[in-house]
């Protein structure tokens, strides 16, 4: 298993539209052997919800997929076990050697941290 830790530090608010803040592009080609993907996050800002999405490409500088397939929506500082804002979600992206993770705040800008785990 490979852990790409602390990939996001904030999510931007797009007002009425969805605007993602994106992580760097990660080379997961040597690590995603079994196809297990997990995103864990911690949302520190109250009063907003966050949605997480992924985007992939065939090269590190290549064009990322469009559509931003959703990992999780409605995450907040009061969600997760014990309503602490710390939670996780597994997801099943298409087979790309390079991936990035996006976060979009719905409401106000949110301060978050997230970790991507692949195996």
C-alpha positions as CSV (number, residue, x, y, z in Angstrom):
1,X,0.0,0.0,0.0
2,X,1.2,3.5,-0.8
3,X,-0.1,6.5,1.1
4,X,0.0,10.0,-0.4
5,X,-0.5,12.0,2.7
6,X,-1.8,15.5,3.2
7,X,-2.7,16.1,-0.4
8,X,-5.1,19.0,0.1
9,X,-5.1,21.9,2.5
10,X,-8.1,23.9,1.5
11,X,-11.2,23.7,-0.7
12,X,-12.4,26.7,-2.6
13,X,-16.0,27.9,-2.7
14,X,-17.5,28.6,-6.1
15,X,-20.6,30.2,-4.8
16,X,-23.4,28.8,-7.0
17,X,-21.0,26.8,-9.2
18,X,-18.7,23.9,-8.2
19,X,-15.0,24.9,-8.3
20,X,-12.4,22.3,-7.3
21,X,-9.1,22.9,-5.7
22,X,-6.8,20.1,-7.1
23,X,-3.9,18.1,-5.5
24,X,-0.7,17.6,-7.5
25,X,-0.8,14.7,-10.0
26,X,0.3,11.4,-8.4
27,X,2.0,8.5,-10.2
28,X,0.1,5.5,-8.9
29,X,1.2,3.1,-11.7
30,X,3.5,1.1,-9.4
31,X,1.2,1.2,-6.4
32,X,-2.3,0.4,-7.5
33,X,-1.8,-3.3,-8.1
34,X,-5.0,-4.5,-6.4
35,X,-7.3,-1.7,-7.4
36,X,-8.1,-0.5,-3.8
37,X,-8.5,3.3,-3.5
38,X,-9.4,5.1,-0.3
39,X,-9.6,8.8,0.5
40,X,-9.5,9.9,4.2
41,X,-10.2,13.5,5.2
42,X,-10.4,15.8,8.1
43,X,-12.6,19.0,7.7
44,X,-11.8,21.7,10.2
45,X,-14.2,24.4,9.0
46,X,-17.8,24.4,10.3
47,X,-20.8,25.6,8.3
48,X,-19.8,24.2,4.9
49,X,-20.0,20.9,3.1
50,X,-17.3,19.5,0.9
51,X,-17.3,17.2,-2.1
52,X,-14.4,15.2,-3.3
53,X,-13.7,14.0,-6.9
54,X,-10.9,12.4,-8.8
55,X,-9.4,13.0,-12.2
56,X,-7.0,10.8,-14.2
57,X,-4.6,10.8,-17.2
58,X,-2.3,8.6,-19.1
59,X,0.7,10.9,-18.5
60,X,1.9,13.2,-15.7
61,X,1.5,16.3,-18.0
62,X,-1.4,14.9,-19.9
63,X,-4.9,16.2,-20.2
64,X,-6.9,15.1,-17.1
65,X,-10.3,13.4,-17.6
66,X,-13.2,15.7,-17.5
67,X,-16.4,15.4,-15.5
68,X,-14.6,15.0,-12.2
69,X,-16.1,11.7,-11.1
70,X,-17.5,12.0,-7.6
71,X,-15.9,10.2,-4.6
72,X,-18.0,11.8,-1.9
73,X,-20.4,14.7,-1.4
74,X,-21.9,16.3,1.7
75,X,-18.8,15.8,3.9
76,X,-18.7,18.3,6.8
77,X,-17.0,19.1,10.1
78,X,-19.9,17.3,11.7
79,X,-19.8,14.1,9.7
80,X,-17.9,10.8,10.2
81,X,-17.7,8.7,13.3
82,X,-18.3,10.8,16.5
83,X,-19.2,13.8,14.2
84,X,-15.6,15.0,14.2
85,X,-15.2,15.8,10.5
86,X,-12.8,13.0,10.0
87,X,-14.1,10.3,7.6
88,X,-13.2,8.2,4.6
89,X,-14.6,6.7,1.5
90,X,-13.4,4.0,-0.9
91,X,-13.8,4.6,-4.6
92,X,-13.3,2.8,-7.9
93,X,-11.6,5.0,-10.5
94,X,-10.9,3.9,-14.1
95,X,-7.5,2.6,-14.8
96,X,-5.1,5.6,-15.2
97,X,-1.5,5.6,-14.2
98,X,-1.8,9.2,-13.0
99,X,-4.5,10.6,-10.7
100,X,-5.3,13.7,-8.7
101,X,-7.9,14.5,-6.1
102,X,-10.1,17.6,-6.0
103,X,-12.2,19.2,-3.2
104,X,-14.9,21.8,-3.6
105,X,-16.6,23.6,-0.7
106,X,-20.3,24.3,-0.9
107,X,-20.9,27.4,1.0
108,X,-17.8,29.0,2.4
109,X,-14.1,28.1,1.9
110,X,-13.2,25.0,3.9
111,X,-9.9,24.1,5.6
112,X,-9.3,20.4,5.1
113,X,-6.5,17.8,5.0
114,X,-6.8,14.5,3.1
115,X,-4.8,11.3,2.4
116,X,-5.0,9.1,-0.7
117,X,-4.3,5.4,-0.1
118,X,-3.8,3.0,-3.0
119,X,-3.1,-0.7,-3.2
